[in-house]
Amino acid sequence: MIYHTAMINVGNDWQPLFDIEQHKPYYLALRAFLKDEYRTRTIYPPMDEIFAAFRLTPFSMTKVIIVGQDPYHEEGQAMGLSFSVRETTAEPPSLRNIHQEIISEGVEQGPWSPDLTRWARQGVLLLNSTLTVEAHRAASHAGKGWETFTDNAIAALGSDPRPKVFMLWGRYARSKKALITDPSHLILESAHPSPLSASNGFFGNGHFRKCNEFLESTGQKAIVW
């Protein structure tokens, strides 16, 4: 795929949003920026995984949204899903704390893996606000246009009346609350699972249990975490 010339075909019912956004000036500027970045620097995730969250979790299947901020920026980590890393990659501290909270809540789990693709296929949209990053430089692609794109995706989900759960961990994710406008949704807020803040409100938040209780109360299948 040549990023700057190829229109993205996401292959599911997210496509109408992509078709609208890809022709806007902010996105064309972002595309030009990414063309140069991928040509001259090491950028994560690999180009064909930038939109993995959208490809794995169609709009109509999305029932849980976990908002992250920035992809992991070390080699072999980022795979286009917030908080997720490949099976062969060491588990990052935030993900380790997420796993610890899941265990403490006693919710149904499958075999644990740091690759959260299994969640995405159950309807959990693992969405970072910024979808690319330069190697070893956290937040290096912030403010380049990705936030407009992902905010519009969150707003589309937040205005859709089908009940969903939004998990907003940390100040940045919680700033997206205003995008969630339909009253049918459950918004869960807490501290971020980072080691710097997990003990200040993430541990013990009960989000995974509350999420599943809400899904079942609205006639949806619980997530096997």
C-alpha positions as CSV (number, residue, x, y, z in Angstrom):
1,M,0.0,0.0,0.0
2,I,1.3,3.5,-0.9
3,Y,-0.2,5.6,1.9
4,H,-0.4,8.9,0.1
5,T,-2.2,7.7,-3.0
6,A,-4.4,4.8,-1.8
7,M,-7.8,5.6,-0.4
8,I,-8.4,3.4,2.6
9,N,-10.9,0.6,2.1
10,V,-11.6,-0.7,5.6
11,G,-13.8,-3.5,4.4
12,N,-16.8,-3.1,6.6
13,D,-19.5,-0.6,7.7
14,W,-16.9,1.9,9.0
15,Q,-16.4,2.8,5.3
16,P,-18.9,5.7,5.1
17,L,-17.0,7.5,7.8
18,F,-13.7,6.8,6.0
19,D,-15.1,8.0,2.7
20,I,-16.2,11.3,4.3
21,E,-13.0,12.0,6.4
22,Q,-10.5,11.0,3.7
23,H,-11.5,14.0,1.5
24,K,-11.3,16.7,4.2
25,P,-8.3,19.1,4.2
26,Y,-7.1,18.0,7.6
27,Y,-6.9,14.3,6.5
28,L,-5.1,15.2,3.2
29,A,-2.5,17.1,5.2
30,L,-2.2,14.1,7.6
31,R,-1.8,11.8,4.6
32,A,1.0,14.0,3.2
33,F,2.7,14.1,6.6
34,L,2.6,10.3,7.0
35,K,3.9,9.7,3.5
36,D,7.1,11.5,4.4
37,E,7.3,10.0,7.9
38,Y,7.0,6.4,6.7
39,R,9.5,7.1,4.0
40,T,12.2,8.8,6.1
41,R,11.7,7.5,9.7
42,T,10.8,4.4,11.7
43,I,7.0,4.6,12.4
44,Y,4.8,2.3,14.3
45,P,2.6,0.4,13.8
46,P,3.4,-1.1,10.4
47,M,1.5,0.8,7.7
48,D,-1.0,-2.1,7.1
49,E,-2.0,-2.2,10.8
50,I,-2.8,1.5,11.2
51,F,-6.5,0.9,11.0
52,A,-6.6,-2.6,12.6
53,A,-9.1,-1.5,15.3
54,F,-11.6,-0.5,12.6
55,R,-11.0,-3.6,10.5
56,L,-11.4,-6.0,13.4
57,T,-14.4,-4.3,15.0
58,P,-17.1,-3.1,12.5
59,F,-19.3,-0.2,13.6
60,S,-22.4,-2.2,13.9
61,M,-20.6,-4.8,16.0
62,T,-19.0,-2.3,18.4
63,K,-20.4,-2.6,21.9
64,V,-17.4,-1.5,24.1
65,I,-15.0,1.3,23.4
66,I,-11.7,1.5,25.2
67,V,-10.0,4.8,24.5
68,G,-6.2,4.9,24.5
69,Q,-4.0,7.9,23.7
70,D,-0.9,6.9,21.7
71,P,0.5,3.7,20.2
72,Y,3.4,2.0,21.9
73,H,6.6,3.4,20.5
74,E,9.2,0.6,20.9
75,E,10.0,-2.1,18.3
76,G,7.5,-4.9,17.9
77,Q,4.9,-3.4,20.2
78,A,2.2,-1.4,18.3
79,M,-0.3,-3.4,16.4
80,G,-3.1,-0.9,15.8
81,L,-5.1,-1.8,18.9
82,S,-5.0,0.3,22.1
83,F,-3.1,-1.4,25.0
84,S,-2.5,-4.5,22.9
85,V,0.9,-6.0,21.9
86,R,1.8,-9.1,20.0
87,E,1.9,-12.6,21.6
88,T,5.7,-12.7,21.5
89,T,6.1,-9.2,23.1
90,A,6.7,-8.6,26.8
91,E,3.5,-7.3,28.5
92,P,3.6,-3.6,29.1
93,P,2.9,-2.4,32.6
94,S,-0.5,-0.8,31.8
95,L,-1.7,-4.0,30.2
96,R,-0.3,-6.0,33.2
97,N,-2.4,-3.8,35.5
98,I,-5.5,-4.3,33.3
99,H,-5.0,-8.1,33.6
100,Q,-4.6,-7.8,37.4
101,E,-7.9,-5.9,37.6
102,I,-9.7,-8.4,35.4
103,I,-8.5,-11.2,37.8
104,S,-9.5,-9.3,40.9
105,E,-13.1,-8.7,39.5
106,G,-13.6,-12.4,38.9
107,V,-15.2,-11.9,35.4
108,E,-15.2,-14.6,32.8
109,Q,-11.8,-14.9,31.1
110,G,-10.4,-16.8,28.2
111,P,-6.7,-17.9,28.1
112,W,-4.7,-14.7,28.8
113,S,-2.6,-13.2,26.0
114,P,-1.2,-9.6,25.6
115,D,-2.6,-9.7,22.1
116,L,-6.2,-8.4,22.6
117,T,-7.4,-9.3,19.1
118,R,-9.8,-11.7,20.8
119,W,-11.5,-8.7,22.5
120,A,-11.7,-6.8,19.2
121,R,-13.5,-9.7,17.5
122,Q,-16.1,-9.7,20.3
123,G,-17.0,-6.1,19.7
124,V,-14.4,-4.2,21.8
125,L,-13.1,-1.2,19.8
126,L,-9.5,-0.7,21.0
127,L,-9.0,2.8,19.8
128,N,-6.0,5.0,20.3
129,S,-6.7,8.7,19.7
130,T,-3.5,9.0,17.7
131,L,-2.9,6.0,15.3
132,T,0.8,6.4,14.5
133,V,4.0,7.3,16.3
134,E,7.7,7.7,15.6
135,A,10.0,5.1,17.1
136,H,11.1,6.0,20.7
137,R,9.2,9.3,20.6
138,A,6.0,9.1,22.6
139,A,3.2,11.4,21.2
140,S,5.4,12.4,18.3
141,H,2.3,12.3,15.9
142,A,0.0,14.1,18.3
143,G,-1.6,17.2,16.8
144,K,-1.1,16.1,13.2
145,G,-4.8,15.3,12.5
146,W,-5.4,11.9,13.9
147,E,-7.4,13.3,16.9
148,T,-9.9,14.8,14.5
149,F,-10.4,11.5,12.8
150,T,-10.7,9.4,15.9
151,D,-12.9,12.0,17.7
152,N,-15.3,11.8,14.7
153,A,-15.3,8.0,15.1
154,I,-16.1,8.3,18.8
155,A,-18.8,10.9,18.1
156,A,-20.4,8.6,15.6
157,L,-20.5,5.8,18.1
158,G,-21.6,8.1,20.9
159,S,-24.6,9.4,18.9
160,D,-25.7,5.9,17.8
161,P,-28.6,4.8,20.0
162,R,-27.5,1.1,20.3
163,P,-26.3,0.8,23.9
164,K,-22.5,0.7,24.3
165,V,-20.0,0.9,27.1
166,F,-17.3,3.6,26.9
167,M,-14.3,2.9,29.1
168,L,-12.4,6.2,29.7
169,W,-9.2,5.7,31.7
170,G,-7.2,8.7,32.7
171,R,-7.6,12.5,32.1
172,Y,-7.0,12.3,28.4
173,A,-9.6,9.6,27.7
174,R,-12.1,11.3,30.0
175,S,-11.8,14.4,27.9
176,K,-13.7,12.5,25.2
177,K,-16.8,12.2,27.3
178,A,-18.4,15.2,25.6
179,L,-18.4,13.3,22.3
180,I,-20.8,10.6,23.8
181,T,-24.2,12.2,23.3
182,D,-26.8,9.5,23.3
183,P,-28.2,8.7,26.8
184,S,-28.4,5.0,26.1
185,H,-24.7,4.4,26.7
186,L,-22.8,3.5,29.9
187,I,-19.7,5.7,30.5
188,L,-17.2,4.3,32.9
189,E,-14.4,6.7,34.1
190,S,-11.4,6.1,36.3
191,A,-7.7,6.6,36.6
192,H,-5.4,5.2,33.9
193,P,-3.9,1.7,34.4
194,S,-0.4,3.1,34.1
195,P,1.8,2.3,37.2
196,L,1.9,6.0,37.9
197,S,-1.9,6.1,38.5
198,A,-3.4,2.6,38.7
199,S,-3.4,2.7,42.5
200,N,-5.3,6.0,42.5
201,G,-8.5,4.7,41.1
202,F,-8.0,2.1,38.4
203,F,-7.5,-0.8,40.7
204,G,-10.9,-1.7,42.1
205,N,-12.9,0.3,39.6
206,G,-15.0,-2.7,38.7
207,H,-15.2,-1.7,35.0
208,F,-15.0,-5.1,33.5
209,R,-17.8,-6.5,35.7
210,K,-19.9,-3.4,35.2
211,C,-19.4,-3.5,31.5
212,N,-20.7,-7.1,31.3
213,E,-23.6,-6.5,33.6
214,F,-24.7,-3.6,31.3
215,L,-24.3,-5.6,28.1
216,E,-26.4,-8.4,29.5
217,S,-29.0,-6.0,30.8
218,T,-29.4,-4.6,27.3
219,G,-29.6,-8.0,25.6
220,Q,-26.0,-8.3,24.5
221,K,-23.4,-11.0,25.1
222,A,-20.9,-10.3,27.8
223,I,-17.3,-10.0,26.9
224,V,-15.0,-13.0,27.7
225,W,-12.0,-11.0,28.9
